[in-house]
Amino acid sequence: MDSQARVDVRANLERVQAAIARACRRADRSPAGVLLVAVSKTVDVARVRQAIDAGVVALGENRVQEAKEKIEALGHPVPWHLIGHLQTNKAKDAARLFDWIQSVDRLELATELDRRARALGRTLDALVEVNVGDEPQKAGARPDEVKPLLDAAGSLGGIRIRGLMAIPPAVASAELSRPYFRRLRELRDACGLEHLSMGMSADYEVAIEEGATIVRVGTAIFGPRP
């Protein structure tokens, strides 16, 4: 039996939910204002089903192909979020499979998602991914590109951009992510958007203290990845 098979998904989920509640109390916020997306990358279908049965309300995947197999097996008992980089040539499948696209980082992709979603009679919720640490190896729009992207995408009817998402630079402790989360919140506020998707297993409590409305947690729920 592998180590993942021994993970108690329900107990882990309850621990994460309790930590979210504590972070919200520190920030004088309601836990109802934070959406927990359980990131099921590399997790098998049986354990994803366990998470749904335990009360997970949203699932996140990094790759379209891996998600396709799970979504075909499980359907849409909860919304599916694409949180990984999306190539434009995968937009057709992404528009069909996902409810949210958290990684819109260029107008070309937004336009293609809009076209594919409208062909399906759908409207996709979307976030603009921001390269908040200005890291050359990472995807995401630069902070100064966000407002022009939002302006250009504002007339698209097939996608509805509802906020910003970021993965801050790798740091030695969660506290060191705080300036990046704060920067993203300030950018979100300046753009007049609703959502902030930021914070993962190592730093989601700090992200909530800085205003996250969506946190993306995988390892803390499903255990270490293979």
C-alpha positions in Angstrom: 0.0 0.0 0.0 1.5 3.4 -1.0 1.7 6.3 1.4 -1.1 8.2 -0.4 -3.5 5.3 0.1 -3.1 5.5 3.9 -4.0 9.2 4.0 -7.2 10.1 5.9 -8.6 12.6 3.5 -11.6 13.4 5.7 -9.5 14.1 8.8 -7.1 16.2 6.7 -9.9 18.2 5.2 -11.3 18.9 8.7 -7.9 20.1 9.8 -7.6 22.5 6.8 -11.1 23.8 7.4 -10.3 24.5 11.0 -7.1 26.3 10.1 -9.1 28.4 7.6 -11.5 29.3 10.3 -8.7 30.3 12.7 -7.1 32.5 10.0 -10.4 34.2 9.3 -10.9 34.9 13.0 -7.4 36.6 13.1 -8.4 38.7 10.1 -11.9 39.4 11.4 -13.4 37.7 8.3 -16.1 35.0 7.8 -14.9 31.6 6.7 -17.9 31.7 4.3 -15.9 34.2 2.3 -13.0 31.8 1.5 -13.5 29.0 -1.1 -11.3 26.0 -0.5 -10.2 24.4 -3.8 -8.8 20.9 -3.2 -6.0 20.4 -5.7 -6.2 16.8 -6.9 -3.1 16.8 -9.2 -1.7 13.2 -9.3 -4.5 12.0 -7.0 -6.4 8.9 -8.2 -10.1 8.9 -8.9 -11.0 6.9 -5.8 -9.4 9.3 -3.4 -10.9 12.3 -5.2 -14.3 10.7 -4.7 -13.4 10.3 -1.0 -12.7 14.0 -0.8 -16.1 14.8 -2.5 -17.8 12.5 0.0 -16.0 14.3 2.9 -17.4 17.6 1.8 -14.9 19.2 -0.6 -16.8 21.9 -2.5 -14.4 22.6 -5.4 -11.5 20.7 -7.1 -8.5 22.0 -8.9 -6.3 20.4 -11.6 -3.1 21.6 -13.2 -3.3 19.7 -16.6 -6.2 19.4 -19.0 -5.4 15.8 -20.0 -5.2 14.5 -16.4 -8.4 16.4 -15.5 -10.2 15.0 -18.5 -9.9 11.4 -17.2 -11.2 12.4 -13.7 -14.0 14.5 -14.9 -15.2 11.8 -17.3 -15.2 9.4 -14.4 -16.7 11.7 -11.7 -18.8 14.2 -13.6 -19.4 17.6 -12.0 -20.6 17.0 -8.4 -18.6 20.2 -7.5 -17.0 22.8 -9.8 -13.6 22.1 -11.4 -11.0 24.8 -11.5 -8.0 24.7 -13.9 -5.1 26.2 -12.0 -2.2 25.3 -14.2 -0.8 27.0 -17.3 -3.1 26.6 -20.3 -1.8 26.5 -23.9 -4.1 28.1 -26.4 -4.5 24.9 -28.3 -6.0 23.2 -25.2 -8.7 25.9 -24.8 -11.4 23.8 -26.6 -11.1 21.0 -24.0 -10.7 23.4 -21.1 -13.8 25.3 -22.0 -15.8 22.1 -22.1 -14.3 20.5 -18.9 -13.8 23.3 -16.4 -16.1 25.7 -14.6 -13.3 28.1 -13.7 -10.0 28.9 -15.5 -7.7 30.5 -13.0 -4.7 30.9 -15.3 -5.7 33.4 -18.0 -2.5 35.4 -18.6 -2.8 36.8 -22.1 -5.5 38.2 -24.5 -5.0 35.5 -27.1 -6.0 32.8 -24.5 -8.9 34.9 -23.2 -10.2 35.3 -26.8 -9.9 31.6 -27.6 -11.6 30.6 -24.4 -14.4 33.0 -25.1 -14.9 31.6 -28.6 -14.9 28.0 -27.4 -17.2 28.8 -24.5 -19.7 30.6 -26.6 -19.8 27.7 -29.1 -20.8 25.5 -26.2 -23.4 27.9 -24.9 -21.4 28.4 -21.7 -19.9 31.3 -19.7 -16.7 30.5 -17.9 -15.6 32.1 -14.7 -12.0 33.2 -15.0 -9.1 34.7 -13.1 -6.1 36.6 -14.5 -2.9 34.9 -13.4 -0.3 37.5 -12.3 3.4 36.9 -12.1 3.5 38.8 -8.9 7.2 38.1 -8.3 8.3 39.1 -11.8 9.9 35.7 -12.2 11.1 35.1 -15.8 10.5 31.4 -15.6 6.9 31.6 -14.5 3.7 32.1 -16.5 1.4 35.0 -15.7 0.8 38.6 -16.8 3.1 41.2 -15.4 1.4 43.5 -12.9 1.5 46.4 -15.4 -0.2 44.2 -18.0 -3.2 43.3 -15.9 -5.3 46.4 -16.4 -4.9 46.5 -20.3 -5.7 42.8 -20.4 -8.9 43.4 -18.3 -9.9 46.3 -20.5 -9.4 44.2 -23.7 -11.2 41.2 -22.4 -14.1 43.2 -21.0 -16.3 42.8 -24.1 -15.9 39.0 -24.2 -19.2 37.3 -23.5 -18.0 33.7 -23.1 -15.7 34.3 -20.1 -16.3 36.4 -17.0 -13.1 37.6 -15.4 -13.8 37.8 -11.6 -10.4 38.3 -10.0 -6.7 37.6 -9.9 -4.6 34.5 -9.1 -0.9 34.2 -8.3 1.8 31.8 -7.2 4.4 33.8 -5.3 8.1 33.0 -5.4 9.3 30.0 -3.3 10.4 31.3 0.1 11.7 29.7 3.3 8.6 30.5 5.4 5.0 31.4 4.9 5.5 34.8 6.4 7.8 35.8 3.6 5.0 35.3 1.1 3.0 38.1 2.8 4.3 41.0 0.7 3.4 39.2 -2.5 -0.1 38.5 -1.3 -0.5 42.1 -0.2 0.7 43.3 -3.6 -1.8 41.1 -5.4 -4.6 42.3 -3.1 -3.7 45.9 -3.8 -3.7 45.2 -7.6 -7.1 43.5 -7.3 -8.5 46.4 -5.4 -7.2 48.9 -8.0 -8.9 46.8 -10.7 -12.2 46.7 -8.9 -12.4 42.9 -9.0 -13.9 40.4 -6.5 -11.7 37.4 -6.1 -8.1 36.7 -5.0 -6.9 33.2 -5.5 -3.7 32.9 -3.5 -2.2 30.6 -0.9 -1.4 26.9 -1.1 -0.7 24.2 1.5 2.3 25.9 3.0 1.0 29.4 3.2 -2.8 29.6 2.9 -3.3 31.0 6.4 -1.2 34.0 5.6 -3.0 34.4 2.3 -6.3 34.5 4.1 -5.0 37.1 6.5 -4.1 39.2 3.4 -7.5 38.8 1.8 -7.6 35.6 -0.2 -11.1 34.6 -1.2 -9.9 31.3 -2.9 -7.1 29.1 -1.5 -5.7 26.1 -3.5 -4.7 23.3 -1.1 -3.5 19.9 -2.2 -0.8 18.2 -0.1 -2.5 19.2 3.2 -5.6 17.4 2.1 -4.4 14.5 0.0 -0.9 13.9 1.4 2.5 14.1 -0.2 2.6 13.7 -4.0 4.4 10.7 -5.5 
